[in-house]
């Protein structure tokens, strides 16, 4: 039955003349997703929204929430008026796990095989995103070897600095970039601390979220001595003025502003941000095309001579169909909509929009960078629609020519794949973590920030870690340990 329904829905999209199906009124779909921009999104007469609606015979009701407030918005939606489609940033967040178990979402495990594009997603990543062995969402695909270091290569050259080879070199560069008289500093951080801290501690030698000791026992990453080394590295930079002193309140939506304003010279983040910054400098600061003012550095050596990278999980959250889609047919219409967004046309629409209105191509058919004078107006049209992007079957959108930093980034994805440090417990869900994981994470996150900023000392930091253990951390660790050993035959 589900295959017949999916076939009929597919025919409705590709064969408008099929009267019994295609003459139906547009199907209404409400969507909640985050935005990373401050510009107001243009809902009326939006060419991208209109093109998506026309291609899918839908009427979209999209609500954007600023990224910093998005977790609270999701919790409120789950407790009240849920959209039919919900973008979830953390697929194992306790509120998502408990909601799935309570029946708030559709179980789509048995429907993926009958789709056009979604069936070509990675089974490994699908499995990693399951809850209790069942699939409740479509993962938003991310390259594993995506994270690293972005720095102003022109600043480095002006100071006579070569490419950093070690963490000490990188710290020296951050301090060399720092000049109070010029108002510059090295490393820009924001209130999204997970990325910077994870990149730093794993480069130093700490495990990814969970470690496994010599006896095969699971332990939390923050209890590893190398984790503290990473925090001390950031703490030292902060004390030297080489990190923006307001990082704990700087919104992620304006994380790049200090770099664009020539205040900061380093960022630890996804490396594709580097070629986007390069494009921005070419469009807005008159940098000649191909004259790189940035460099991308996937890894540097730690004190043990190791090169280690914090990977993405292969996904960045997922997109869920909630039970606001009341019937199986409603769910299938939403699933068909998501399936379309994974095809070439759908991917191009959510990522770039409509040709000659929100993106342009050159005479060879390559997509070109957005003209500087149109950047803000186009941002009001595209906004963060790309948060609906999944790309489970690869990047099928209209491409840009691969050269410069863009080519370097894509080459790095392959070259540095073997440097990534996996999370040995990524696929496991602890019952205790599902109940109190958010509070436990916040406890540790707050303490790490305070320690980096010099507001607490090492003894106070470790006291918080002990508090974490007593308030549920030990129980989470024991459950993770049990699941890890069971999965590995120990």
C-alpha positions as CSV (number, residue, x, y, z in Angstrom):
1,X,0.0,0.0,0.0
2,X,2.7,2.5,0.9
3,X,4.5,1.8,-2.4
4,X,1.3,2.5,-4.3
5,X,0.8,5.8,-2.4
6,X,4.4,6.9,-3.0
7,X,4.0,6.1,-6.7
8,X,0.8,8.1,-7.0
9,X,2.4,11.0,-5.1
10,X,5.5,10.9,-7.4
11,X,3.2,10.9,-10.5
12,X,1.5,14.0,-9.1
13,X,4.8,15.8,-9.3
14,X,6.1,14.6,-12.7
15,X,2.9,14.1,-14.6
16,X,0.6,17.1,-14.1
17,X,-1.9,15.6,-16.5
18,X,-2.8,12.8,-14.3
19,X,-6.2,14.2,-13.4
20,X,-7.1,12.1,-10.4
21,X,-4.1,13.2,-8.5
22,X,-2.6,16.3,-10.1
23,X,-5.7,18.4,-9.9
24,X,-5.6,18.3,-6.1
25,X,-5.2,21.6,-4.2
26,X,-1.6,22.3,-3.0
27,X,-0.9,20.3,0.2
28,X,-0.2,22.5,3.2
29,X,3.1,21.9,5.0
30,X,4.1,23.8,8.1
31,X,7.9,23.9,8.8
32,X,10.0,25.1,11.7
33,X,13.7,25.6,11.2
34,X,16.6,27.8,12.4
35,X,18.0,30.9,10.8
36,X,21.6,32.1,10.9
37,X,20.9,35.6,9.4
38,X,19.7,38.8,10.9
39,X,18.0,40.0,7.7
40,X,14.2,39.7,7.7
41,X,13.1,36.9,5.5
42,X,10.8,37.8,2.6
43,X,7.8,35.5,2.7
44,X,5.6,37.2,0.1
45,X,6.4,36.9,-3.6
46,X,9.5,34.9,-2.8
47,X,10.8,33.2,-6.0
48,X,12.5,30.3,-4.2
49,X,9.4,29.4,-2.0
50,X,7.2,29.8,-5.0
51,X,9.4,27.5,-7.1
52,X,9.5,24.8,-4.4
53,X,5.7,25.0,-4.0
54,X,5.1,24.8,-7.7
55,X,7.4,21.8,-8.1
56,X,5.9,19.9,-5.2
57,X,2.2,21.0,-5.3
58,X,2.5,22.3,-1.7
59,X,1.7,25.4,0.2
60,X,4.5,26.1,2.7
61,X,4.1,27.8,6.1
62,X,7.7,28.4,7.2
63,X,8.7,29.7,10.6
64,X,12.3,30.7,11.1
65,X,13.8,31.1,14.6
66,X,17.2,32.6,15.4
67,X,19.8,29.8,15.9
68,X,20.6,30.8,19.4
69,X,17.0,30.4,20.5
70,X,16.2,27.4,18.4
71,X,16.5,24.7,21.1
72,X,13.9,26.5,23.2
73,X,11.6,26.9,20.2
74,X,11.8,23.2,19.5
75,X,10.9,22.3,23.1
76,X,8.0,24.7,23.0
77,X,6.8,23.3,19.6
78,X,7.0,19.7,21.0
79,X,5.0,20.7,24.0
80,X,2.3,22.6,22.0
81,X,1.7,23.3,18.4
82,X,4.0,21.1,16.3
83,X,4.7,21.8,12.6
84,X,4.4,18.9,10.2
85,X,8.1,19.1,9.4
86,X,10.6,19.9,12.1
87,X,14.3,20.6,11.6
88,X,16.2,19.1,14.5
89,X,19.8,20.1,15.2
90,X,20.6,17.3,17.7
91,X,19.1,14.0,16.7
92,X,19.9,12.4,20.1
93,X,18.9,15.4,22.2
94,X,16.9,14.1,25.2
95,X,13.7,16.0,24.2
96,X,13.9,14.4,20.7
97,X,14.4,10.9,22.1
98,X,11.6,11.2,24.6
99,X,9.3,12.7,22.0
100,X,10.0,9.9,19.5
101,X,9.4,7.3,22.2
102,X,6.1,9.0,23.1
103,X,4.9,8.7,19.5
104,X,5.2,12.4,18.5
105,X,7.0,11.5,15.2
106,X,6.3,9.2,12.3
107,X,8.4,6.0,12.2
108,X,9.7,6.1,8.6
109,X,12.0,3.1,8.8
110,X,9.9,1.0,6.4
111,X,9.2,3.7,3.8
112,X,12.7,4.9,2.8
113,X,13.3,2.0,0.4
114,X,10.4,3.1,-1.8
115,X,11.6,6.7,-2.3
116,X,13.5,8.0,-5.3
117,X,16.5,9.8,-3.7
118,X,16.4,9.1,0.1
119,X,16.9,5.4,-0.5
120,X,20.5,6.2,-1.8
121,X,21.5,7.7,1.6
122,X,24.3,6.1,3.7
123,X,22.9,3.2,5.6
124,X,25.7,3.7,8.2
125,X,24.5,7.2,8.9
126,X,20.8,6.2,8.8
127,X,21.7,3.6,11.4
128,X,23.6,6.1,13.6
129,X,20.6,8.4,13.6
130,X,18.1,5.8,14.8
131,X,16.4,5.8,18.1
132,X,15.8,2.3,19.6
133,X,16.6,0.8,16.2
134,X,13.9,2.8,14.4
135,X,14.3,5.8,12.0
136,X,12.3,8.9,12.8
137,X,14.1,11.5,10.6
138,X,16.1,12.1,7.5
139,X,19.7,13.0,8.4
140,X,21.3,16.2,7.1
141,X,24.5,15.0,5.5
142,X,27.8,16.5,6.3
143,X,31.3,15.5,5.1
144,X,33.3,13.8,7.9
145,X,36.6,15.6,7.4
146,X,35.0,19.1,7.3
147,X,36.3,20.8,10.4
148,X,39.6,22.6,10.8
149,X,41.4,25.9,11.0
150,X,40.8,29.0,8.9
151,X,43.3,31.8,9.1
152,X,44.3,35.1,7.4
153,X,47.3,34.0,5.3
154,X,47.9,37.6,4.3
155,X,48.3,38.6,7.9
156,X,50.7,35.7,8.5
157,X,52.8,36.6,5.5
158,X,53.0,40.2,6.6
159,X,54.3,39.0,9.9
160,X,56.8,36.6,8.4
161,X,54.9,33.6,9.7
162,X,54.9,30.3,7.9
163,X,52.1,27.7,7.8
164,X,51.6,26.5,11.4
165,X,52.8,22.9,11.9
166,X,52.0,22.4,15.6
167,X,49.6,23.6,18.2
168,X,52.4,25.7,19.6
169,X,52.8,27.4,16.2
170,X,49.1,28.0,16.0
171,X,49.0,29.6,19.5
172,X,52.0,31.8,18.5
173,X,50.2,32.9,15.4
174,X,47.1,33.8,17.4
175,X,49.2,35.9,19.7
176,X,51.1,37.5,16.8
177,X,47.8,38.5,15.3
178,X,46.9,40.3,18.6
179,X,47.6,44.0,18.6
180,X,45.5,46.1,21.1
181,X,46.6,49.3,19.4
182,X,45.2,48.1,16.1
183,X,42.2,46.5,17.7
184,X,43.1,43.0,16.4
185,X,43.2,39.6,18.0
186,X,43.9,36.0,17.0
187,X,41.1,33.6,17.5
188,X,37.4,34.5,17.3
189,X,35.0,32.4,19.3
190,X,31.3,32.6,19.8
191,X,28.7,31.3,22.3
192,X,28.5,28.1,20.2
193,X,31.4,26.6,22.1
194,X,31.1,22.9,21.1
195,X,32.9,23.3,17.9
196,X,35.9,25.3,19.1
197,X,36.4,23.2,22.3
198,X,35.9,19.9,20.5
199,X,38.4,20.9,17.7
200,X,40.9,22.0,20.3
201,X,40.7,19.2,22.8
202,X,40.7,16.5,20.1
203,X,43.7,18.0,18.4
204,X,45.5,17.9,21.8
205,X,44.7,14.2,22.1
206,X,41.4,13.9,23.9
207,X,38.7,11.4,22.8
208,X,35.6,12.5,20.9
209,X,32.8,12.7,23.5
210,X,33.6,9.3,25.0
211,X,36.9,7.5,25.4
212,X,37.7,3.9,25.9
213,X,40.6,3.2,28.4
214,X,43.2,0.4,28.2
215,X,40.9,-2.0,30.1
216,X,38.1,-1.4,27.6
217,X,36.0,0.8,29.9
218,X,34.1,3.9,28.6
219,X,34.7,7.3,30.2
220,X,33.6,10.9,29.4
221,X,36.0,12.9,27.3
222,X,36.2,15.8,29.8
223,X,37.9,13.5,32.3
224,X,40.8,12.9,29.9
225,X,44.0,14.8,30.8
226,X,44.3,15.8,27.2
227,X,40.9,17.5,27.4
228,X,42.3,19.8,30.1
229,X,45.3,20.5,28.0
230,X,43.0,21.7,25.3
231,X,41.1,24.0,27.7
232,X,44.4,25.3,29.1
233,X,45.5,26.2,25.5
234,X,42.3,28.3,25.0
235,X,42.6,29.7,28.6
236,X,46.1,30.9,27.9
237,X,45.1,32.6,24.6
238,X,42.2,34.3,26.3
239,X,44.4,35.6,29.1
240,X,46.8,36.9,26.5
241,X,43.9,38.8,24.8
242,X,44.2,36.6,21.7
243,X,40.6,35.5,22.0
244,X,37.7,38.0,21.9
245,X,36.8,38.7,25.5
246,X,33.0,38.6,24.7
247,X,33.0,35.2,23.1
248,X,30.5,33.8,25.6
249,X,27.8,36.2,24.4
250,X,28.7,36.6,20.7
251,X,25.9,35.1,18.6
252,X,26.8,32.5,16.0
253,X,24.9,34.6,13.4
254,X,27.7,37.2,13.5
255,X,30.6,34.9,14.2
256,X,32.3,35.9,11.0
257,X,31.8,39.7,11.5
258,X,35.1,40.2,13.3
259,X,37.0,38.5,10.5
260,X,35.1,40.5,7.9
261,X,35.9,43.7,9.8
262,X,39.6,42.9,10.0
263,X,39.6,42.4,13.7
264,X,40.2,38.6,14.0
265,X,42.6,36.4,12.0
266,X,41.7,32.8,13.1
267,X,38.6,30.6,13.4
268,X,38.2,27.0,14.3
269,X,35.1,25.8,12.4
270,X,34.0,24.1,9.2
271,X,36.6,24.8,6.6
272,X,34.1,25.5,3.9
273,X,33.6,28.7,5.8
274,X,37.0,29.7,4.6
275,X,36.2,29.7,0.9
276,X,32.9,31.5,1.7
277,X,34.9,34.2,3.5
278,X,37.3,34.4,0.5
279,X,34.4,34.9,-1.8
280,X,33.1,37.6,0.5
281,X,36.4,39.4,0.5
282,X,36.6,39.3,-3.3
283,X,33.1,40.7,-3.6
284,X,33.2,43.3,-0.8
285,X,36.9,44.3,-0.2
286,X,38.2,44.3,-3.7
287,X,40.5,41.3,-3.3
288,X,41.4,40.1,-6.8
289,X,39.9,36.7,-7.8
290,X,42.3,33.9,-7.0
291,X,44.4,36.0,-4.6
292,X,43.8,34.1,-1.4
293,X,43.8,36.0,1.8
294,X,42.8,32.9,3.8
295,X,44.3,29.4,4.2
296,X,42.6,26.2,5.3
297,X,44.5,24.0,7.7
298,X,42.8,20.7,8.6
299,X,45.2,19.6,11.3
300,X,48.3,20.5,13.2
301,X,50.5,18.2,15.3
302,X,50.1,18.0,19.1
303,X,52.9,17.5,21.7
304,X,52.9,13.8,20.9
305,X,53.4,14.5,17.2
306,X,49.8,13.3,16.4
307,X,47.5,14.8,13.8
308,X,43.9,14.4,14.9
309,X,40.7,15.9,13.6
310,X,37.3,16.3,15.2
311,X,34.9,15.0,12.5
312,X,31.3,15.8,11.9
313,X,29.1,12.9,12.7
314,X,28.3,12.4,9.1
315,X,25.1,14.4,9.8
316,X,24.0,17.7,11.4
317,X,20.7,16.8,12.9
318,X,17.8,15.6,10.9
319,X,14.4,16.5,9.5
320,X,11.4,14.9,11.2
321,X,7.8,14.4,10.1
322,X,5.7,14.9,13.2
323,X,2.3,13.4,14.0
324,X,0.7,16.8,13.0
325,X,0.7,15.0,9.7
326,X,-2.2,13.0,11.0
327,X,-2.6,10.1,8.5
328,X,-0.2,7.8,6.6
329,X,-1.1,9.6,3.4
330,X,-0.2,13.0,5.1
331,X,3.1,11.5,6.2
332,X,3.8,10.2,2.7
333,X,3.1,13.6,1.1
334,X,5.6,15.1,3.6
335,X,8.1,12.3,2.8
336,X,7.7,12.8,-0.9
337,X,8.3,16.6,-0.4
338,X,11.6,15.8,1.5
339,X,12.5,13.2,-1.2
340,X,12.2,15.9,-3.9
341,X,14.5,18.2,-1.9
342,X,17.2,15.6,-2.2
343,X,17.1,15.6,-6.0
344,X,19.1,17.9,-8.3
345,X,16.3,20.4,-8.6
346,X,15.3,20.4,-5.0
347,X,18.9,20.7,-3.8
348,X,19.5,23.7,-6.1
349,X,16.4,25.4,-4.9
350,X,17.1,25.1,-1.1
351,X,20.8,25.9,-1.5
352,X,20.8,28.6,-4.2
353,X,17.3,29.4,-5.3
354,X,16.2,30.3,-8.8
355,X,18.6,31.0,-11.6
356,X,19.0,34.6,-12.6
357,X,17.0,35.7,-9.5
358,X,19.0,34.4,-6.6
359,X,22.0,32.8,-8.3
360,X,23.8,33.2,-11.6
361,X,25.9,31.0,-13.9
362,X,28.7,31.9,-16.3
363,X,28.9,31.0,-20.0
364,X,30.2,27.6,-19.1
365,X,27.3,26.8,-16.8
366,X,29.2,27.1,-13.5
367,X,27.4,28.9,-10.7
368,X,29.2,32.2,-9.8
369,X,29.6,34.0,-6.6
370,X,26.8,36.3,-5.6
371,X,27.4,40.0,-6.7
372,X,28.3,42.1,-3.6
373,X,25.5,44.6,-4.3
374,X,22.9,41.9,-4.3
375,X,24.1,39.9,-1.3
376,X,21.8,41.4,1.3
377,X,18.7,41.4,-0.9
378,X,19.3,37.8,-1.9
379,X,19.8,36.8,1.7
380,X,16.4,38.1,2.5
381,X,15.0,35.8,-0.2
382,X,17.1,32.7,0.5
383,X,17.6,33.2,4.3
384,X,18.3,29.9,5.8
385,X,16.2,27.8,3.5
386,X,19.3,25.7,3.1
387,X,18.6,24.3,6.6
388,X,16.0,22.1,4.7
389,X,18.9,20.6,2.8
390,X,19.8,17.0,3.4
391,X,21.9,15.9,0.5
392,X,21.9,12.2,1.7
393,X,22.9,11.2,-1.9
394,X,25.6,13.7,-2.3
395,X,25.7,17.3,-3.6
396,X,23.6,17.4,-6.8
397,X,23.0,21.2,-6.8
398,X,24.3,23.4,-9.6
399,X,28.1,23.5,-8.9
400,X,30.7,26.3,-8.8
401,X,34.0,25.7,-10.6
402,X,36.4,23.9,-8.3
403,X,39.5,26.1,-8.0
404,X,41.4,28.0,-5.3
405,X,40.2,27.4,-1.7
406,X,37.1,25.7,-2.9
407,X,39.2,23.0,-4.5
408,X,41.5,22.8,-1.5
409,X,38.6,22.2,0.7
410,X,37.2,19.4,-1.4
411,X,40.6,17.8,-1.7
412,X,41.0,18.0,2.1
413,X,37.8,16.0,2.6
414,X,39.5,13.1,0.9
415,X,43.1,13.6,2.0
416,X,42.3,14.0,5.7
417,X,39.5,11.4,6.0
418,X,41.8,9.0,8.0
419,X,42.7,11.7,10.5
420,X,39.2,11.9,12.0
421,X,38.6,10.6,15.6
422,X,35.3,8.9,15.9
423,X,32.9,8.8,18.9
424,X,32.8,5.1,20.0
425,X,29.4,5.6,21.5
426,X,27.8,7.6,18.7
427,X,25.0,5.1,18.0
428,X,24.0,4.5,21.7
429,X,21.3,6.3,23.6
430,X,21.5,6.2,27.4
431,X,18.2,6.2,29.3
432,X,19.6,8.6,31.9
433,X,21.0,10.8,29.2
434,X,17.6,11.0,27.6
435,X,16.2,12.3,30.8
436,X,18.8,14.6,32.2
437,X,21.4,14.8,29.4
438,X,20.6,18.4,28.5
439,X,21.1,19.6,32.1
440,X,24.3,17.6,32.4
441,X,25.8,19.0,29.2
442,X,24.9,22.6,30.2
443,X,26.6,22.1,33.6
444,X,29.9,21.0,31.9
445,X,29.6,23.6,29.1
446,X,29.2,26.5,31.5
447,X,32.1,25.3,33.6
448,X,34.4,25.0,30.5
449,X,33.5,28.5,29.4
450,X,34.1,29.9,32.9
451,X,37.5,28.1,33.0
452,X,38.6,29.4,29.6
453,X,37.6,32.9,30.7
454,X,39.6,32.7,33.9
455,X,36.5,33.0,36.1
456,X,37.1,29.7,37.9
457,X,40.3,27.7,38.5
458,X,41.2,24.1,37.9
459,X,40.0,22.9,41.3
460,X,36.6,24.5,40.7
461,X,36.4,23.1,37.2
462,X,37.0,19.6,38.5
463,X,34.5,20.1,41.3
464,X,31.8,20.8,38.6
465,X,32.9,17.6,36.8
466,X,32.4,15.7,40.1
467,X,28.9,17.4,40.4
468,X,28.2,16.1,36.9
469,X,29.0,12.6,38.0
470,X,26.7,12.8,41.0
471,X,23.8,14.3,39.2
472,X,23.6,11.5,36.6
473,X,26.9,11.5,34.8
474,X,28.0,8.2,36.4
475,X,24.8,6.6,35.4
476,X,25.1,7.8,31.8
477,X,28.7,6.5,31.7
478,X,27.7,3.1,33.1
479,X,24.9,2.7,30.5
480,X,27.2,3.8,27.7
481,X,29.8,1.3,28.9
482,X,27.3,-1.5,29.0
483,X,26.1,-0.8,25.5
484,X,29.6,-0.4,24.1
485,X,30.7,-3.7,25.5
486,X,27.6,-5.5,24.3
487,X,28.1,-4.1,20.8
488,X,31.7,-5.1,20.8
489,X,31.3,-8.5,22.3
490,X,33.0,-7.7,25.6
